[in-house]
Amino acid sequence: MGDVNGIPTPPWAGEMEPGDFISTAPTYEVGKLFHLFEKSQYKHVSGTELKYYFYNPLKQSTVARKKLPLLVFLHGTSNALEGDVCINYTGAELYASEKYQKSLGGAHILIPVANEYRDEDGKVQGFWSADYLESVHSLIMDFVAERKDVIGPIILLGNSSGATFVLRLMDTYMDDFDVVIPVGGTALGDDSVLDKYDEKGKYLFLALGKRDEFHDYEEELVPRLPRLERMKHCFIYTPDWVRNGDKGVASIYFGIEMGQHCLMNGVQCNLMFDDGTPMDERLPHGLTGWIADVVKELGF
């Protein structure tokens, strides 16, 4: 297979099954729900300032539970440079939709934004790193403290480098968070860290495509699977193919092929295809259904 419209054929295209097709864009509309998100600024005691977006479900509908979960989405590298589109690229936008909110039973959403910029060589700097751990943790905890009567469990979701960052947040401040959902990342702590998940009753939803262009599934994740499978609360989602809502094999080309890495697009589809069937039969109601079940298990 050769280039199509100047875009190279994905390196994995020859492995596709007969009848499969390549899908080059998500099927959902980007930006449709941006108006539901508010924007603010946070200043940490260290002097670090962070922009953030948030969604308040109490402004949109009446919910039965007094305390609702907080979904904290951490974006991938360069996404902060896209302005409000970062809301979508984190995977958060559709989680403010009426459909997803109903499935969740209601949820607050918080989107911290890194202070990214391009240097004189055009390389992205200021992306998520250990330097942000303290300030982002403080942002989250202060956000919750101001809404302590209406926020319950805290759920961290991260995309790509954001996946690495949410795992580091959980490792560093495990007592403060309840669930972590890294998407497209393998930076798990060692077995002693996973032991702490079990001891403290924490939940892990690990999502990584087996053909992720940035992470070698066989080398980086397979050796960890035996321990992960023994965890008390761990859901492992490692699809053979990352697909879009139209069931096509996902391809995204930005100077390099990354369609199988961008599993967060599937997460934004709630791990459901457009025809209503789940991307994984273990998740009949998608990720929102899994989150809703966990929230109940946590007593909320």
N, C-alpha and C positions, 0 to 999 in steps of 0.2 A: 504494500500500500504506500502511495506517495503523498506528497503534500497536497492539502486541499485549501484553495484560496490563500495560499501563502503560509498556512499554518501546518507545521509538521504533524504527521500522523503520530498518535501517542505510541510510546515504545511498547506498551502492553497490548496494542490492538490485535496482534496476531494470536493472542491467547483467548480472544472472545469466542463464545460458543456460536454455532450457526443460528441465525435469527436474531442475535443481539445487535444493537445499534448504538452508536455514540451520540450522547446528548451533551451539547456544549453550553447549556445555560439552565439554571433552575427554572421551574415552571411557575413559581410565585412572583408576585409583583413587588419590586423593591420600592420602598418609600411610601407605600399606601397608608401605613399606620404611624408614621413619624410624628404626626400631630398629637398622638396620645402621650408622647414622652416630653417631660420637662427637662430643662438644662440648668445646671448650677455649677458652682466653683467651690472647691474645698482647699483650705490652707492648713497644712500640717505644722506642728510646733517646730519642726526642723527647717521650715521655710518652703518646703516643697508644695507647689500648688498643682491641683489636679482638677480638670474638668470632669463632670460626670453627668450622665442622663439617668432619669428615673421615671418609673411608671407607677402610678397610685391606683390600684384596682378599686379603692373605695370611692373614687370619683366617677367611675364608669358604671358600677352596678352594685346591687345589694348582695352581700355574701353572708352565708349562714354562720361560719366560724368567726370567733372574735379575733383569733390570731392566725394570720396567713403566712405561708412561707415566703422567704425572700430569695429570689433567683439573682445571683450576681454573675454577670457575664464578663469575661475578660477576652479582649480581641487578640488577633494575631498581629505579627509584625507588619507595619506600614498601614494598617487599617485606620489608625488615628489621623492619618494624612488625608482621609477621604471626607472629612466634615461629617455631616449628619448621617451619611451613608454607613458610617461606622456602626450605627445602631443595627443595621441589617447584617453587616459582616461579622458581628459578634455572634450572630445566631439568635438575637433577642427579639427582633421586630415582631414576628408572628406570635410570640408568646404573650403579647398584649392583645391579641385578637379575641373576640368574643368566644369563638369556638375553643381555643386553647385554654382560655381562662375558665370556661365552664368545665372542661375536662380536669383542670387542676384543682377546681374548687376555689379558685381565686389565688392570686400570687402577686406580690410586689416584685418589681424588677429594678436592679441597679446596674449601671454600666460605667465603671471607672475608665478613664481614657488616659493613656500614657502620653508623655510630652515628647512625641516623636518629631523629628525633623530630618532633612537631608543635608549631609555635609557637602563640602565643595566638590567631592568626587561623585556626588549623587547617591551615596550609600545612606540607608536609614540608620539613624542614631536615636537614642532615647527610648528604645523599645523596652518591654518588660524585662526586668532583671532583679537580682537580689536587692539592688539599691532601692527598689520600690516597696519591698515587703512591709516595712513598718508603716509607711504612709498610706498604702492601700488598706492594710489591716485597720488602721485608725479611722480611715474614711468609712469603711463598712461598719465598724462598731459604733461610731458616732451617729451614723445614719440610723442604725437600729435603736440606739439609745433615745433618739428624738421621737421614735415611734414604737416604744417598748410595749405599749398596750395593744398594738395591732400586728406586730411581726413575731412569728414563731421561729421555726427552724430555718437555718441559713444554708443555702445550697449553692456551691461554687461550680460554675461551668466555664471551661476555657477552650479556646480554639487555637490549635497550632502552638505558637510560642506562649499563647495564653493558657494552653493545657499544661505546659511545664510550670507556668507561674501559679496556677491554682493548686497544683500538687505541692509546690513549695509552701504556699500559704497554709495548706492543710498540715503539712509536716511541721511547720513552725508554730502554728497557733491552733492545734487540733482541738483543744477544749472549747474553742469559740465557734466551730463549724460542725455541721451535721452530715453533709453529703458533698462529695466532690465528683464532678463529671468531666474528666479530661477527654477532649476530642482531637485526635490527630497528634498525640504525644505519648511518649513512653518513659518519661522521667520519674518513674516510681522510686520511692525510697526502698532501702533494703528490707530484708525479711523482718528485721526488728521493728521497722516502722509499720509494716503491715500487721505485726503482732499488736501494736498499739491501736490500730483500727478496730481489731477484734475486742481488745480489752475495754475500749471506750465506746463501743457500739456504733462506730461510724460506718457510713455507706460509701461504696465506690461503684461508679458506673464507668467502665473503661471502654472507649470506642476508638478503634483503629482499623482502617482497611488493610486487608492482607497484601494489597499492592500499593500501599502508600509510597509515593515517590521520594519522600524525605526520611522515612523510617523503615528499616529492614525488619519486617515482621518476624522472620525466622530467627534472626540474630538477636533482636532487641526484646521481643516479647515472649516468644515460645519458651525460652528457659525459665521465665517467671510464671508461666501458666499453672504448674502444679501447686505452687503456694497460693496463687490468686484463687484457684478453684476450691481451696480449703478455707477461704475466708468466710466469716459468718454472713457478711452482707456485701457481696460483690457480684455485679452483673457484667459479663464480658461480651461485648458486641464487636466481633471482628468479621465483617462480611467479606466474602470472596471478591465481590465487586461493589464499589460505592456507586450508587445510582441516584438519578434525579427522580422527581415525582412522576415523570412519564415512563419510568422503568428503564430508560436508557442508561448506558454506562457513562458515568460523569467524566467529562474532559474539560479542563480549564487551562488555557495557555497564556502565560504572561512572561514570555521570554524563556520559560521552562514549563514543561507539562506538570500540572499539580492537581488534576481532577480527582485522582484517587486519594490525595491527601486532604482535600477539602470536604471531609465528611460532615462538617458543621452545616453544609447546605442540606444534607439529609436530615440532620437534627432539627434544622429550622422547618423542615417538612413534617416534623414530629415523628420521624422514622415511619411515615405512612406514605404510600403511593397515592397519586391523585384519584385513583379509582376506589380508594377506601380500604385497600388491603394493606396489611402491615409489612414493613421491610424485614421484619423478623417475627415469625409466628409466636414467639414467646412474649411478644409485646402487642397483644391484640388491640390495645388502645394507645399505642405509641409511647413515646417518652413521657408525655404528660400523664398518662395512666400509671406508669411506673412511679413517677414522682408523687402522684396523689396517694398511691398505696404506701409509699415510704412515709409520707407525712402522717398518715393514719397510724402506722406502726410506731411512729415517734410520739404518738399521743396527742396529736393536734387535729 
